[in-house]
Amino acid sequence: MAKLIVLYKQPQDEAAFMRHYFDVHAPLAKRIPGLRSYEVSEGGVAAPGGASGVFLVAMLEFDSMAALQEGMGSSQGQAAVNDLPNFAGAGVDILMCDTRKL
Amino acid sequence: MAKLIVLYKQPQDEAAFMRHYFDVHAPLAKRIPGLRSYEVSEGGVAAPGGASGVFLVAMLEFDSMAALQEGMGSSQGQAAVNDLPNFAGAGVDILMCDTRKL
């Protein structure tokens, strides 16, 4: 499998972020071709020292890195990417990798 | 469910990191009570711009944040945490959150 891990930094306006994320962004992301599973953090993201600086984590699973890249390159993938500036102005780190179970 | 997401920064000596991670650290982590699933990145971690600065991602799943915290607070959890300085000197970010499927 492969994962797209999206780390959203702490926004200034949490309520506006959440509204846009769940009302607009998540429906766009769900349309990405090849998406097998879509998981988000709930209730905050902690770090061992306390605050993590990350407000929300999204983990999108695909069959492989090739499927992930194909999905993100599709018009639906690009619509989700193009929506990021509409709510993630505080910053976002995006990681992509093949994964295996240990 | 809940996830412990461990982001290891690029080490100076990749081969030494990998040896220690899979020979020593992963066996310690597998013993953490309450661990339901353990997934690692394979073949590098990319970012949309190219290099991500992250060398390896580990995702450990537990039933809940309470179970995660109990597991990490156990002697087995502490043994895994105490092993980090032995191979992750380049830095590591640790995130913990409850998760839900969308």
N, CA and C atoms of all chains as a GROMACS GRO file, in nm:
protein
  612
    1MET      N    1   0.085  -0.118   0.000
    1MET     CA    2   0.000   0.000   0.000
    1MET      C    3   0.090   0.125   0.000
    2ALA      N    4   0.027   0.240  -0.019
    2ALA     CA    5   0.101   0.366  -0.013
    2ALA      C    6   0.015   0.468   0.061
    3LYS      N    7   0.082   0.562   0.124
    3LYS     CA    8   0.009   0.662   0.203
    3LYS      C    9   0.047   0.803   0.163
    4LEU      N   10  -0.054   0.889   0.163
    4LEU     CA   11  -0.038   1.033   0.154
    4LEU      C   12  -0.070   1.085   0.294
    5ILE      N   13   0.030   1.144   0.359
    5ILE     CA   14   0.012   1.194   0.495
    5ILE      C   15   0.015   1.347   0.488
    6VAL      N   16  -0.092   1.408   0.535
    6VAL     CA   17  -0.104   1.553   0.525
    6VAL      C   18  -0.111   1.611   0.666
    7LEU      N   19  -0.012   1.696   0.697
    7LEU     CA   20   0.000   1.754   0.831
    7LEU      C   21  -0.034   1.902   0.823
    8TYR      N   22  -0.151   1.939   0.873
    8TYR     CA   23  -0.195   2.078   0.869
    8TYR      C   24  -0.149   2.149   0.996
    9LYS      N   25  -0.081   2.262   0.977
    9LYS     CA   26  -0.035   2.339   1.093
    9LYS      C   27  -0.151   2.413   1.159
   10GLN      N   28  -0.129   2.450   1.280
   10GLN     CA   29  -0.231   2.519   1.362
   10GLN      C   30  -0.283   2.644   1.290
   11PRO      N   31  -0.413   2.648   1.256
   11PRO     CA   32  -0.468   2.768   1.191
   11PRO      C   33  -0.503   2.876   1.293
   12GLN      N   34  -0.514   2.998   1.244
   12GLN     CA   35  -0.555   3.107   1.333
   12GLN      C   36  -0.701   3.088   1.375
   13ASP      N   37  -0.785   3.054   1.279
   13ASP     CA   38  -0.928   3.038   1.306
   13ASP      C   39  -0.963   2.890   1.291
   14GLU      N   40  -0.965   2.820   1.405
   14GLU     CA   41  -0.989   2.675   1.402
   14GLU      C   42  -1.127   2.641   1.345
   15ALA      N   43  -1.226   2.718   1.383
   15ALA     CA   44  -1.363   2.688   1.340
   15ALA      C   45  -1.377   2.700   1.189
   16ALA      N   46  -1.316   2.806   1.133
   16ALA     CA   47  -1.323   2.825   0.988
   16ALA      C   48  -1.249   2.712   0.916
   17PHE      N   49  -1.134   2.673   0.971
   17PHE     CA   50  -1.059   2.562   0.912
   17PHE      C   51  -1.144   2.435   0.910
   18MET      N   52  -1.202   2.400   1.024
   18MET     CA   53  -1.278   2.276   1.036
   18MET      C   54  -1.398   2.277   0.941
   19ARG      N   55  -1.462   2.392   0.933
   19ARG     CA   56  -1.580   2.404   0.846
   19ARG      C   57  -1.538   2.377   0.701
   20HIS      N   58  -1.432   2.446   0.658
   20HIS     CA   59  -1.390   2.427   0.520
   20HIS      C   60  -1.340   2.285   0.497
   21TYR      N   61  -1.263   2.233   0.593
   21TYR     CA   62  -1.207   2.099   0.574
   21TYR      C   63  -1.317   1.995   0.553
   22PHE      N   64  -1.415   1.994   0.641
   22PHE     CA   65  -1.514   1.886   0.635
   22PHE      C   66  -1.627   1.914   0.536
   23ASP      N   67  -1.658   2.041   0.512
   23ASP     CA   68  -1.767   2.073   0.419
   23ASP      C   69  -1.720   2.077   0.274
   24VAL      N   70  -1.598   2.118   0.250
   24VAL     CA   71  -1.551   2.140   0.113
   24VAL      C   72  -1.435   2.046   0.077
   25HIS      N   73  -1.330   2.045   0.160
   25HIS     CA   74  -1.208   1.974   0.120
   25HIS      C   75  -1.224   1.822   0.122
   26ALA      N   76  -1.278   1.768   0.231
   26ALA     CA   77  -1.290   1.622   0.241
   26ALA      C   78  -1.377   1.566   0.128
   27PRO      N   79  -1.490   1.630   0.094
   27PRO     CA   80  -1.566   1.579  -0.021
   27PRO      C   81  -1.486   1.580  -0.152
   28LEU      N   82  -1.400   1.681  -0.170
   28LEU     CA   83  -1.313   1.683  -0.289
   28LEU      C   84  -1.214   1.566  -0.283
   29ALA      N   85  -1.152   1.547  -0.166
   29ALA     CA   86  -1.050   1.443  -0.152
   29ALA      C   87  -1.109   1.304  -0.173
   30LYS      N   88  -1.234   1.286  -0.126
   30LYS     CA   89  -1.297   1.154  -0.139
   30LYS      C   90  -1.318   1.113  -0.284
   31ARG      N   91  -1.316   1.210  -0.373
   31ARG     CA   92  -1.338   1.179  -0.516
   31ARG      C   93  -1.210   1.138  -0.588
   32ILE      N   94  -1.096   1.143  -0.519
   32ILE     CA   95  -0.969   1.112  -0.586
   32ILE      C   96  -0.970   0.964  -0.630
   33PRO      N   97  -0.946   0.938  -0.757
   33PRO     CA   98  -0.948   0.800  -0.805
   33PRO      C   99  -0.840   0.715  -0.737
   34GLY      N  100  -0.877   0.592  -0.701
   34GLY     CA  101  -0.781   0.500  -0.640
   34GLY      C  102  -0.772   0.510  -0.489
   35LEU      N  103  -0.844   0.606  -0.430
   35LEU     CA  104  -0.840   0.621  -0.283
   35LEU      C  105  -0.904   0.499  -0.218
   36ARG      N  106  -0.829   0.434  -0.128
   36ARG     CA  107  -0.880   0.311  -0.065
   36ARG      C  108  -0.929   0.335   0.077
   37SER      N  109  -0.870   0.432   0.144
   37SER     CA  110  -0.906   0.458   0.283
   37SER      C  111  -0.865   0.601   0.316
   38TYR      N  112  -0.942   0.667   0.401
   38TYR     CA  113  -0.922   0.810   0.431
   38TYR      C  114  -0.950   0.826   0.579
   39GLU      N  115  -0.848   0.865   0.651
   39GLU     CA  116  -0.855   0.872   0.796
   39GLU      C  117  -0.809   1.010   0.839
   40VAL      N  118  -0.874   1.067   0.938
   40VAL     CA  119  -0.829   1.197   0.990
   40VAL      C  120  -0.816   1.189   1.142
   41SER      N  121  -0.730   1.276   1.194
   41SER     CA  122  -0.718   1.287   1.339
   41SER      C  123  -0.844   1.350   1.395
   42GLU      N  124  -0.869   1.318   1.520
   42GLU     CA  125  -0.989   1.372   1.585
   42GLU      C  126  -0.951   1.418   1.725
   43GLY      N  127  -0.989   1.543   1.757
   43GLY     CA  128  -0.968   1.592   1.894
   43GLY      C  129  -0.828   1.639   1.923
   44GLY      N  130  -0.754   1.677   1.820
   44GLY     CA  131  -0.622   1.735   1.844
   44GLY      C  132  -0.510   1.637   1.822
   45VAL      N  133  -0.393   1.693   1.796
   45VAL     CA  134  -0.273   1.614   1.768
   45VAL      C  135  -0.169   1.650   1.874
   46ALA      N  136  -0.135   1.554   1.956
   46ALA     CA  137  -0.042   1.580   2.066
   46ALA      C  138   0.099   1.539   2.028
   47ALA      N  139   0.196   1.595   2.098
   47ALA     CA  140   0.335   1.553   2.089
   47ALA      C  141   0.379   1.515   2.230
   48PRO      N  142   0.488   1.439   2.243
   48PRO     CA  143   0.530   1.398   2.378
   48PRO      C  144   0.552   1.518   2.470
   49GLY      N  145   0.602   1.628   2.417
   49GLY     CA  146   0.627   1.745   2.500
   49GLY      C  147   0.503   1.830   2.525
   50GLY      N  148   0.392   1.803   2.459
   50GLY     CA  149   0.270   1.882   2.473
   50GLY      C  150   0.217   1.919   2.336
   51ALA      N  151   0.212   2.047   2.304
   51ALA     CA  152   0.158   2.091   2.175
   51ALA      C  153   0.250   2.046   2.062
   52SER      N  154   0.189   2.001   1.952
   52SER     CA  155   0.267   1.950   1.838
   52SER      C  156   0.284   2.054   1.729
   53GLY      N  157   0.202   2.159   1.730
   53GLY     CA  158   0.201   2.255   1.619
   53GLY      C  159   0.121   2.206   1.500
   54VAL      N  160   0.082   2.078   1.506
   54VAL     CA  161  -0.001   2.021   1.399
   54VAL      C  162  -0.145   2.022   1.450
   55PHE      N  163  -0.236   2.072   1.366
   55PHE     CA  164  -0.376   2.084   1.407
   55PHE      C  165  -0.457   1.963   1.363
   56LEU      N  166  -0.428   1.916   1.243
   56LEU     CA  167  -0.504   1.803   1.188
   56LEU      C  168  -0.413   1.718   1.100
   57VAL      N  169  -0.428   1.588   1.110
   57VAL     CA  170  -0.354   1.495   1.025
   57VAL      C  171  -0.454   1.419   0.939
   58ALA      N  172  -0.427   1.410   0.810
   58ALA     CA  173  -0.508   1.326   0.722
   58ALA      C  174  -0.418   1.219   0.662
   59MET      N  175  -0.469   1.096   0.656
   59MET     CA  176  -0.393   0.985   0.599
   59MET      C  177  -0.479   0.919   0.492
   60LEU      N  178  -0.434   0.929   0.369
   60LEU     CA  179  -0.508   0.874   0.254
   60LEU      C  180  -0.430   0.755   0.199
   61GLU      N  181  -0.498   0.643   0.185
   61GLU     CA  182  -0.430   0.522   0.143
   61GLU      C  183  -0.466   0.484  -0.001
   62PHE      N  184  -0.364   0.441  -0.073
   62PHE     CA  185  -0.379   0.394  -0.211
   62PHE      C  186  -0.310   0.258  -0.224
   63ASP      N  187  -0.333   0.190  -0.336
   63ASP     CA  188  -0.273   0.057  -0.352
   63ASP      C  189  -0.122   0.062  -0.365
   64SER      N  190  -0.069   0.170  -0.419
   64SER     CA  191   0.075   0.180  -0.446
   64SER      C  192   0.110   0.327  -0.469
   65MET      N  193   0.239   0.359  -0.470
   65MET     CA  194   0.281   0.496  -0.501
   65MET      C  195   0.238   0.534  -0.642
   66ALA      N  196   0.239   0.436  -0.735
   66ALA     CA  197   0.196   0.467  -0.871
   66ALA      C  198   0.049   0.507  -0.872
   67ALA      N  199  -0.034   0.435  -0.797
   67ALA     CA  200  -0.177   0.467  -0.790
   67ALA      C  201  -0.198   0.602  -0.720
   68LEU      N  202  -0.118   0.628  -0.617
   68LEU     CA  203  -0.127   0.755  -0.545
   68LEU      C  204  -0.095   0.871  -0.641
   69GLN      N  205   0.014   0.856  -0.714
   69GLN     CA  206   0.055   0.964  -0.805
   69GLN      C  207  -0.045   0.983  -0.918
   70GLU      N  208  -0.100   0.872  -0.965
   70GLU     CA  209  -0.202   0.882  -1.070
   70GLU      C  210  -0.326   0.954  -1.015
   71GLY      N  211  -0.366   0.916  -0.894
   71GLY     CA  212  -0.483   0.980  -0.832
   71GLY      C  213  -0.461   1.129  -0.809
   72MET      N  214  -0.344   1.164  -0.759
   72MET     CA  215  -0.317   1.306  -0.732
   72MET      C  216  -0.301   1.385  -0.862
   73GLY      N  217  -0.261   1.318  -0.967
   73GLY     CA  218  -0.246   1.387  -1.096
   73GLY      C  219  -0.376   1.401  -1.173
   74SER      N  220  -0.479   1.332  -1.128
   74SER     CA  221  -0.609   1.340  -1.196
   74SER      C  222  -0.674   1.476  -1.172
   75SER      N  223  -0.780   1.505  -1.245
   75SER     CA  224  -0.848   1.634  -1.225
   75SER      C  225  -0.906   1.642  -1.084
   76GLN      N  226  -0.953   1.528  -1.030
   76GLN     CA  227  -1.006   1.528  -0.894
   76GLN      C  228  -0.895   1.553  -0.791
   77GLY      N  229  -0.777   1.492  -0.814
   77GLY     CA  230  -0.663   1.515  -0.725
   77GLY      C  231  -0.619   1.660  -0.730
   78GLN      N  232  -0.615   1.715  -0.849
   78GLN     CA  233  -0.572   1.854  -0.862
   78GLN      C  234  -0.674   1.949  -0.800
   79ALA      N  235  -0.804   1.914  -0.806
   79ALA     CA  236  -0.907   1.997  -0.742
   79ALA      C  237  -0.884   2.001  -0.591
   80ALA      N  238  -0.847   1.887  -0.533
   80ALA     CA  239  -0.820   1.883  -0.388
   80ALA      C  240  -0.695   1.966  -0.355
   81VAL      N  241  -0.590   1.951  -0.435
   81VAL     CA  242  -0.466   2.027  -0.412
   81VAL      C  243  -0.493   2.177  -0.428
   82ASN      N  244  -0.569   2.212  -0.530
   82ASN     CA  245  -0.596   2.354  -0.557
   82ASN      C  246  -0.684   2.418  -0.450
   83ASP      N  247  -0.750   2.335  -0.371
   83ASP     CA  248  -0.834   2.387  -0.263
   83ASP      C  249  -0.753   2.422  -0.139
   84LEU      N  250  -0.630   2.371  -0.129
   84LEU     CA  251  -0.550   2.392  -0.007
   84LEU      C  252  -0.534   2.540   0.030
   85PRO      N  253  -0.503   2.628  -0.063
   85PRO     CA  254  -0.486   2.770  -0.024
   85PRO      C  255  -0.613   2.832   0.033
   86ASN      N  256  -0.729   2.768   0.009
   86ASN     CA  257  -0.855   2.824   0.059
   86ASN      C  258  -0.874   2.808   0.210
   87PHE      N  259  -0.792   2.721   0.273
   87PHE     CA  260  -0.813   2.702   0.418
   87PHE      C  261  -0.684   2.670   0.492
   88ALA      N  262  -0.576   2.636   0.422
   88ALA     CA  263  -0.455   2.588   0.489
   88ALA      C  264  -0.342   2.690   0.479
   89GLY      N  265  -0.377   2.817   0.492
   89GLY     CA  266  -0.277   2.923   0.482
   89GLY      C  267  -0.171   2.917   0.591
   90ALA      N  268  -0.201   2.851   0.702
   90ALA     CA  269  -0.102   2.840   0.812
   90ALA      C  270   0.011   2.745   0.775
   91GLY      N  271  -0.011   2.665   0.668
   91GLY     CA  272   0.096   2.576   0.625
   91GLY      C  273   0.052   2.431   0.631
   92VAL      N  274   0.110   2.353   0.543
   92VAL     CA  275   0.076   2.211   0.536
   92VAL      C  276   0.199   2.135   0.485
   93ASP      N  277   0.230   2.025   0.552
   93ASP     CA  278   0.337   1.937   0.505
   93ASP      C  279   0.272   1.812   0.447
   94ILE      N  280   0.317   1.774   0.330
   94ILE     CA  281   0.261   1.658   0.260
   94ILE      C  282   0.372   1.555   0.239
   95LEU      N  283   0.348   1.434   0.284
   95LEU     CA  284   0.444   1.325   0.270
   95LEU      C  285   0.378   1.211   0.193
   96MET      N  286   0.456   1.144   0.108
   96MET     CA  287   0.404   1.033   0.028
   96MET      C  288   0.503   0.918   0.034
   97CYS      N  289   0.452   0.798   0.061
   97CYS     CA  290   0.543   0.683   0.070
   97CYS      C  291   0.470   0.553   0.047
   98ASP      N  292   0.542   0.456  -0.005
   98ASP     CA  293   0.496   0.319   0.002
   98ASP      C  294   0.506   0.275   0.148
   99THR      N  295   0.423   0.180   0.185
   99THR     CA  296   0.426   0.133   0.324
   99THR      C  297   0.421  -0.019   0.327
  100ARG      N  298   0.468  -0.072   0.436
  100ARG     CA  299   0.449  -0.215   0.460
  100ARG      C  300   0.425  -0.239   0.608
  101LYS      N  301   0.353  -0.346   0.637
  101LYS     CA  302   0.323  -0.384   0.775
  101LYS      C  303   0.442  -0.458   0.834
  102LEU      N  304   0.472  -0.430   0.958
  102LEU     CA  305   0.578  -0.505   1.027
  102LEU      C  306   0.514  -0.611   1.118
  103MET      N  307  -1.000   0.443   1.670
  103MET     CA  308  -0.860   0.401   1.680
  103MET      C  309  -0.774   0.524   1.713
  104ALA      N  310  -0.649   0.500   1.741
  104ALA     CA  311  -0.555   0.610   1.766
  104ALA      C  312  -0.422   0.575   1.700
  105LYS      N  313  -0.348   0.678   1.661
  105LYS     CA  314  -0.222   0.654   1.591
  105LYS      C  315  -0.108   0.729   1.656
  106LEU      N  316   0.005   0.662   1.660
  106LEU     CA  317   0.134   0.722   1.694
  106LEU      C  318   0.209   0.732   1.561
  107ILE      N  319   0.238   0.855   1.520
  107ILE     CA  320   0.307   0.877   1.392
  107ILE      C  321   0.447   0.927   1.424
  108VAL      N  322   0.546   0.854   1.376
  108VAL     CA  323   0.685   0.887   1.409
  108VAL      C  324   0.757   0.923   1.279
  109LEU      N  325   0.806   1.047   1.273
  109LEU     CA  326   0.871   1.099   1.152
  109LEU      C  327   1.020   1.113   1.180
  110TYR      N  328   1.099   1.025   1.123
  110TYR     CA  329   1.244   1.027   1.144
  110TYR      C  330   1.310   1.114   1.038
  111LYS      N  331   1.389   1.209   1.083
  111LYS     CA  332   1.458   1.296   0.988
  111LYS      C  333   1.576   1.222   0.921
  112GLN      N  334   1.616   1.275   0.809
  112GLN     CA  335   1.725   1.215   0.730
  112GLN      C  336   1.850   1.194   0.816
  113PRO      N  337   1.896   1.070   0.833
  113PRO     CA  338   2.019   1.046   0.912
  113PRO      C  339   2.143   1.066   0.825
  114GLN      N  340   2.254   1.087   0.891
  114GLN     CA  341   2.381   1.097   0.818
  114GLN      C  342   2.418   0.962   0.757
  115ASP      N  343   2.403   0.857   0.837
  115ASP     CA  344   2.440   0.723   0.792
  115ASP      C  345   2.312   0.640   0.777
  116GLU      N  346   2.262   0.634   0.653
  116GLU     CA  347   2.134   0.566   0.630
  116GLU      C  348   2.141   0.417   0.663
  117ALA      N  349   2.253   0.354   0.627
  117ALA     CA  350   2.266   0.209   0.648
  117ALA      C  351   2.265   0.176   0.797
  118ALA      N  352   2.335   0.257   0.878
  118ALA     CA  353   2.339   0.234   1.022
  118ALA      C  354   2.201   0.255   1.082
  119PHE      N  355   2.131   0.358   1.034
  119PHE     CA  356   1.994   0.384   1.083
  119PHE      C  357   1.906   0.263   1.054
  120MET      N  358   1.906   0.217   0.930
  120MET     CA  359   1.818   0.107   0.890
  120MET      C  360   1.850  -0.020   0.970
  121ARG      N  361   1.978  -0.046   0.988
  121ARG     CA  362   2.017  -0.166   1.064
  121ARG      C  363   1.961  -0.158   1.205
  122HIS      N  364   1.984  -0.044   1.270
  122HIS     CA  365   1.937  -0.032   1.408
  122HIS      C  366   1.784  -0.033   1.414
  123TYR      N  367   1.721   0.036   1.318
  123TYR     CA  368   1.574   0.043   1.322
  123TYR      C  369   1.512  -0.096   1.313
  124PHE      N  370   1.556  -0.175   1.214
  124PHE     CA  371   1.488  -0.303   1.192
  124PHE      C  372   1.541  -0.416   1.281
  125ASP      N  373   1.668  -0.407   1.323
  125ASP     CA  374   1.724  -0.514   1.407
  125ASP      C  375   1.694  -0.492   1.555
  126VAL      N  376   1.689  -0.367   1.598
  126VAL     CA  377   1.677  -0.338   1.741
  126VAL      C  378   1.545  -0.267   1.775
  127HIS      N  379   1.519  -0.156   1.704
  127HIS     CA  380   1.407  -0.072   1.747
  127HIS      C  381   1.271  -0.135   1.718
  128ALA      N  382   1.251  -0.185   1.596
  128ALA     CA  383   1.120  -0.242   1.561
  128ALA      C  384   1.084  -0.360   1.654
  129PRO      N  385   1.179  -0.449   1.684
  129PRO     CA  386   1.144  -0.557   1.779
  129PRO      C  387   1.102  -0.503   1.916
  130LEU      N  388   1.164  -0.392   1.960
  130LEU     CA  389   1.123  -0.331   2.087
  130LEU      C  390   0.981  -0.274   2.074
  131ALA      N  391   0.956  -0.203   1.963
  131ALA     CA  392   0.825  -0.139   1.945
  131ALA      C  393   0.714  -0.243   1.935
  132LYS      N  394   0.744  -0.356   1.873
  132LYS     CA  395   0.641  -0.461   1.857
  132LYS      C  396   0.593  -0.517   1.990
  133ARG      N  397   0.673  -0.499   2.093
  133ARG     CA  398   0.636  -0.552   2.225
  133ARG      C  399   0.547  -0.458   2.304
  134ILE      N  400   0.518  -0.338   2.250
  134ILE     CA  401   0.438  -0.240   2.326
  134ILE      C  402   0.296  -0.294   2.344
  135PRO      N  403   0.249  -0.303   2.468
  135PRO     CA  404   0.115  -0.358   2.493
  135PRO      C  405   0.008  -0.273   2.423
  136GLY      N  406  -0.090  -0.340   2.365
  136GLY     CA  407  -0.202  -0.270   2.302
  136GLY      C  408  -0.178  -0.235   2.156
  137LEU      N  409  -0.059  -0.261   2.105
  137LEU     CA  410  -0.029  -0.229   1.964
  137LEU      C  411  -0.114  -0.318   1.872
  138ARG      N  412  -0.190  -0.256   1.782
  138ARG     CA  413  -0.280  -0.331   1.694
  138ARG      C  414  -0.224  -0.346   1.554
  139SER      N  415  -0.145  -0.248   1.512
  139SER     CA  416  -0.092  -0.251   1.376
  139SER      C  417   0.032  -0.162   1.372
  140TYR      N  418   0.129  -0.200   1.288
  140TYR     CA  419   0.258  -0.130   1.285
  140TYR      C  420   0.302  -0.126   1.139
  141GLU      N  421   0.310  -0.007   1.087
  141GLU     CA  422   0.335   0.013   0.945
  141GLU      C  423   0.454   0.108   0.931
  142VAL      N  424   0.541   0.082   0.836
  142VAL     CA  425   0.653   0.173   0.810
  142VAL      C  426   0.659   0.207   0.662
  143SER      N  427   0.717   0.323   0.635
  143SER     CA  428   0.739   0.363   0.496
  143SER      C  429   0.848   0.274   0.436
  144GLU      N  430   0.841   0.261   0.306
  144GLU     CA  431   0.939   0.177   0.238
  144GLU      C  432   0.988   0.249   0.112
  145GLY      N  433   1.118   0.260   0.099
  145GLY     CA  434   1.172   0.316  -0.025
  145GLY      C  435   1.172   0.467  -0.031
  146GLY      N  436   1.172   0.532   0.084
  146GLY     CA  437   1.184   0.677   0.084
  146GLY      C  438   1.051   0.746   0.103
  147VAL      N  439   1.059   0.870   0.152
  147VAL     CA  440   0.941   0.952   0.180
  147VAL      C  441   0.953   1.078   0.095
  148ALA      N  442   0.859   1.092   0.002
  148ALA     CA  443   0.865   1.206  -0.090
  148ALA      C  444   0.774   1.318  -0.044
  149ALA      N  445   0.801   1.437  -0.092
  149ALA     CA  446   0.714   1.553  -0.074
  149ALA      C  447   0.680   1.604  -0.213
  150PRO      N  448   0.572   1.684  -0.226
  150PRO     CA  449   0.536   1.732  -0.360
  150PRO      C  450   0.650   1.807  -0.429
  151GLY      N  451   0.731   1.879  -0.351
  151GLY     CA  452   0.841   1.953  -0.411
  151GLY      C  453   0.965   1.870  -0.438
  152GLY      N  454   0.968   1.744  -0.392
  152GLY     CA  455   1.086   1.661  -0.406
  152GLY      C  456   1.123   1.599  -0.272
  153ALA      N  457   1.240   1.631  -0.219
  153ALA     CA  458   1.284   1.574  -0.092
  153ALA      C  459   1.200   1.627   0.023
  154SER      N  460   1.164   1.537   0.115
  154SER     CA  461   1.078   1.576   0.228
  154SER      C  462   1.158   1.608   0.353
  155GLY      N  463   1.282   1.564   0.359
  155GLY     CA  464   1.360   1.576   0.483
  155GLY      C  465   1.328   1.466   0.583
  156VAL      N  466   1.222   1.389   0.552
  156VAL     CA  467   1.185   1.276   0.638
  156VAL      C  468   1.240   1.149   0.573
  157PHE      N  469   1.309   1.068   0.652
  157PHE     CA  470   1.372   0.948   0.598
  157PHE      C  471   1.282   0.826   0.612
  158LEU      N  472   1.214   0.818   0.725
  158LEU     CA  473   1.129   0.701   0.752
  158LEU      C  474   1.010   0.746   0.835
  159VAL      N  475   0.894   0.692   0.804
  159VAL     CA  476   0.772   0.717   0.881
  159VAL      C  477   0.726   0.585   0.940
  160ALA      N  478   0.693   0.587   1.068
  160ALA     CA  479   0.633   0.470   1.132
  160ALA      C  480   0.495   0.510   1.184
  161MET      N  481   0.397   0.422   1.163
  161MET     CA  482   0.262   0.447   1.211
  161MET      C  483   0.217   0.329   1.295
  162LEU      N  484   0.196   0.354   1.423
  162LEU     CA  485   0.157   0.249   1.517
  162LEU      C  486   0.013   0.276   1.559
  163GLU      N  487  -0.070   0.174   1.547
  163GLU     CA  488  -0.212   0.192   1.576
  163GLU      C  489  -0.250   0.123   1.707
  164PHE      N  490  -0.335   0.192   1.783
  164PHE     CA  491  -0.389   0.140   1.909
  164PHE      C  492  -0.541   0.159   1.907
  165ASP      N  493  -0.609   0.098   2.003
  165ASP     CA  494  -0.756   0.108   2.005
  165ASP      C  495  -0.804   0.249   2.035
  166SER      N  496  -0.729   0.324   2.112
  166SER     CA  497  -0.771   0.458   2.157
  166SER      C  498  -0.648   0.533   2.208
  167MET      N  499  -0.662   0.664   2.228
  167MET     CA  500  -0.552   0.741   2.285
  167MET      C  501  -0.518   0.689   2.425
  168ALA      N  502  -0.619   0.646   2.500
  168ALA     CA  503  -0.592   0.592   2.634
  168ALA      C  504  -0.503   0.468   2.624
  169ALA      N  505  -0.536   0.380   2.529
  169ALA     CA  506  -0.456   0.258   2.511
  169ALA      C  507  -0.314   0.292   2.462
  170LEU      N  508  -0.306   0.392   2.375
  170LEU     CA  509  -0.176   0.436   2.324
  170LEU      C  510  -0.090   0.488   2.440
  171GLN      N  511  -0.150   0.573   2.522
  171GLN     CA  512  -0.074   0.631   2.632
  171GLN      C  513  -0.035   0.526   2.736
  172GLU      N  514  -0.125   0.431   2.758
  172GLU     CA  515  -0.092   0.322   2.850
  172GLU      C  516   0.023   0.238   2.794
  173GLY      N  517   0.015   0.209   2.665
  173GLY     CA  518   0.121   0.132   2.601
  173GLY      C  519   0.255   0.203   2.606
  174MET      N  520   0.254   0.333   2.575
  174MET     CA  521   0.380   0.407   2.574
  174MET      C  522   0.434   0.426   2.716
  175GLY      N  523   0.346   0.426   2.814
  175GLY     CA  524   0.391   0.441   2.952
  175GLY      C  525   0.439   0.312   3.016
  176SER      N  526   0.415   0.200   2.950
  176SER     CA  527   0.458   0.070   3.003
  176SER      C  528   0.610   0.056   2.993
  177SER      N  529   0.664  -0.046   3.057
  177SER     CA  530   0.811  -0.065   3.051
  177SER      C  531   0.855  -0.094   2.908
  178GLN      N  532   0.770  -0.164   2.830
  178GLN     CA  533   0.804  -0.192   2.690
  178GLN      C  534   0.801  -0.064   2.607
  179GLY      N  535   0.702   0.023   2.634
  179GLY     CA  536   0.694   0.151   2.563
  179GLY      C  537   0.814   0.238   2.596
  180GLN      N  538   0.850   0.240   2.721
  180GLN     CA  539   0.964   0.321   2.763
  180GLN      C  540   1.095   0.267   2.705
  181ALA      N  541   1.105   0.135   2.692
  181ALA     CA  542   1.226   0.077   2.631
  181ALA      C  543   1.240   0.124   2.486
  182ALA      N  544   1.126   0.131   2.414
  182ALA     CA  545   1.131   0.179   2.275
  182ALA      C  546   1.170   0.326   2.271
  183VAL      N  547   1.110   0.407   2.358
  183VAL     CA  548   1.142   0.551   2.362
  183VAL      C  549   1.289   0.571   2.399
  184ASN      N  550   1.335   0.495   2.496
  184ASN     CA  551   1.474   0.512   2.542
  184ASN      C  552   1.576   0.467   2.438
  185ASP      N  553   1.530   0.391   2.340
  185ASP     CA  554   1.620   0.346   2.233
  185ASP      C  555   1.639   0.454   2.125
  186LEU      N  556   1.551   0.555   2.122
  186LEU     CA  557   1.558   0.656   2.015
  186LEU      C  558   1.695   0.724   2.004
  187PRO      N  559   1.756   0.766   2.115
  187PRO     CA  560   1.887   0.833   2.103
  187PRO      C  561   1.995   0.744   2.041
  188ASN      N  562   1.970   0.612   2.040
  188ASN     CA  563   2.071   0.520   1.987
  188ASN      C  564   2.081   0.521   1.834
  189PHE      N  565   1.980   0.580   1.767
  189PHE     CA  566   1.986   0.579   1.620
  189PHE      C  567   1.920   0.701   1.555
  190ALA      N  568   1.843   0.779   1.632
  190ALA     CA  569   1.765   0.888   1.572
  190ALA      C  570   1.820   1.024   1.611
  191GLY      N  571   1.952   1.035   1.613
  191GLY     CA  572   2.016   1.160   1.652
  191GLY      C  573   1.989   1.275   1.556
  192ALA      N  574   1.949   1.244   1.432
  192ALA     CA  575   1.917   1.350   1.335
  192ALA      C  576   1.786   1.418   1.368
  193GLY      N  577   1.707   1.356   1.457
  193GLY     CA  578   1.582   1.417   1.498
  193GLY      C  579   1.462   1.332   1.463
  194VAL      N  580   1.359   1.346   1.546
  194VAL     CA  581   1.238   1.268   1.524
  194VAL      C  582   1.120   1.351   1.576
  195ASP      N  583   1.013   1.355   1.498
  195ASP     CA  584   0.889   1.419   1.541
  195ASP      C  585   0.788   1.310   1.570
  196ILE      N  586   0.724   1.321   1.685
  196ILE     CA  587   0.627   1.221   1.726
  196ILE      C  588   0.491   1.287   1.745
  197LEU      N  589   0.391   1.232   1.677
  197LEU     CA  590   0.254   1.285   1.684
  197LEU      C  591   0.161   1.174   1.733
  198MET      N  592   0.063   1.212   1.814
  198MET     CA  593  -0.032   1.114   1.869
  198MET      C  594  -0.172   1.170   1.856
  199CYS      N  595  -0.263   1.089   1.804
  199CYS     CA  596  -0.401   1.138   1.787
  199CYS      C  597  -0.500   1.024   1.779
  200ASP      N  598  -0.621   1.053   1.824
  200ASP     CA  599  -0.733   0.967   1.789
  200ASP      C  600  -0.760   0.985   1.642
  201THR      N  601  -0.815   0.884   1.579
  201THR     CA  602  -0.844   0.892   1.435
  201THR      C  603  -0.984   0.840   1.407
  202ARG      N  604  -1.037   0.887   1.296
  202ARG     CA  605  -1.162   0.826   1.247
  202ARG      C  606  -1.159   0.820   1.095
  203LYS      N  607  -1.232   0.723   1.042
  203LYS     CA  608  -1.240   0.704   0.897
  203LYS      C  609  -1.343   0.802   0.842
  204LEU      N  610  -1.314   0.858   0.729
  204LEU     CA  611  -1.412   0.945   0.661
  204LEU      C  612  -1.480   0.866   0.550
   0.00000   0.00000   0.00000
